[in-house]
């Protein structure tokens, strides 16, 4: 099956993950089971550190922060196996977000 990246974007808060409601974190804990039940496979999944700890590179220039300046920042990601893009979008719908969204990207070589 092809690989897809499920990118999670949330509005950043000072406390990061600690500021998320417990119910949302409980929903995140169930995502892998939902992926498996749909016929997909979770390859990897990680939460990311706050944007303040991010560094962006353009050639040899290194700058603090992310490339895009927006109210939402990348909060985490999953790499999944899915039958096709529609299935990957279905899986993306399993990911709970409080104040942001999810992006689904096909990966090369998967």
C-alpha positions in Angstrom: 0.0 0.0 0.0 1.2 3.6 -0.6 2.4 5.8 2.2 0.8 9.1 3.2 1.7 11.9 5.6 -1.2 13.1 7.8 0.0 16.5 9.0 -1.8 18.0 12.0 -2.0 21.8 12.5 -3.3 23.4 15.6 -3.3 26.9 17.0 -0.3 27.2 19.2 -0.7 27.9 22.9 2.0 28.7 25.6 1.6 25.3 27.2 1.6 23.2 24.0 0.1 19.7 24.5 -0.5 20.4 28.2 -3.1 23.0 27.1 -5.2 20.5 25.1 -8.4 19.2 26.7 -8.0 15.7 28.1 -10.9 14.5 25.9 -8.9 15.5 22.8 -5.9 13.6 24.0 -8.0 10.6 24.6 -9.3 10.8 21.1 -5.7 10.9 19.8 -5.0 7.7 21.8 -7.7 6.0 19.7 -6.5 7.0 16.3 -4.3 4.0 15.7 -7.2 1.6 16.5 -9.4 3.5 14.0 -6.7 3.4 11.3 -6.3 -0.4 11.8 -10.1 -0.9 11.7 -10.3 1.0 8.4 -7.7 -1.4 6.8 -4.8 1.1 7.1 -1.5 0.8 8.9 0.1 3.3 11.2 3.8 3.5 10.3 4.8 6.3 12.7 3.2 9.2 14.6 4.7 12.0 16.6 3.7 15.3 18.3 6.1 18.2 17.5 7.8 20.7 19.8 6.5 24.3 19.7 7.5 26.6 16.8 9.8 28.5 19.1 12.1 25.5 19.0 12.0 25.2 15.2 14.7 26.3 12.8 14.3 26.9 9.1 17.0 26.6 6.6 17.4 28.3 3.2 20.7 27.3 1.8 23.3 28.1 4.4 21.0 30.6 6.2 19.4 29.4 9.4 16.4 31.3 10.9 14.4 30.8 14.1 10.8 29.6 13.6 8.8 27.9 10.9 8.7 29.0 7.2 5.0 29.9 7.3 3.7 32.4 9.7 0.1 31.5 10.6 -2.1 31.1 13.6 -1.8 27.3 13.2 1.5 25.5 13.5 2.4 21.9 12.8 1.5 20.0 16.0 2.3 16.5 14.9 2.1 14.0 12.1 1.3 10.4 11.2 2.8 8.3 8.4 0.2 5.7 7.3 -0.3 3.1 4.7 -3.6 3.5 2.9 -5.2 1.9 -0.1 -5.4 5.2 -2.0 -5.7 9.0 -1.5 -9.4 8.7 -0.6 -8.6 6.2 2.1 -5.8 8.4 3.4 -8.3 11.3 3.6 -10.7 9.1 5.5 -7.9 8.3 8.0 -7.1 12.0 8.2 -10.7 12.5 9.4 -10.0 10.3 12.4 -7.5 12.8 13.7 -9.1 15.2 16.3 -8.3 18.9 16.1 -9.4 21.6 18.4 -8.7 24.8 16.4 -6.9 23.9 13.2 -6.9 21.2 10.5 -5.3 18.2 8.9 -3.4 18.0 5.6 -3.0 14.7 3.7 0.0 14.3 1.4 1.0 11.3 -0.7 4.7 10.3 -0.1 7.0 9.3 -2.9 8.5 5.8 -2.8 5.9 4.4 -0.5 
